[in-house]
């Protein structure tokens, strides 16, 4: 049952979602299944790449951020899905055992003009390294249910 509704979400709210890191084995396993490029799956080839070593797939990084977004916002919310992303940017590679800290900011909220049961929430999720530099940015447009009468 939802504990967070559209009315509880306001532009400017910032949530700290925690952090994640991935091991070399996790990077390679994800990539073998979903993004089998050498820079994600082959230690020797990755060392010869422009990155100088193994890096996580950007899609892996996005999935890990998505998990924290669900745990920190969408899971407790009356989430009705999303209409898409305005932005998905990978700013820097994520390396094995690197700690990535994830925050989310509510950018904008708008009640639906045609459906009384929902509103639209634009939010920005950012993953940062230990120095505070962004490694990933996602701007999503989620549909959140309004509080029932």
Order of alpha helices (4+ residues) and beta strands (2+ residues): beta-alpha-alpha-alpha-alpha-beta-beta-beta-beta
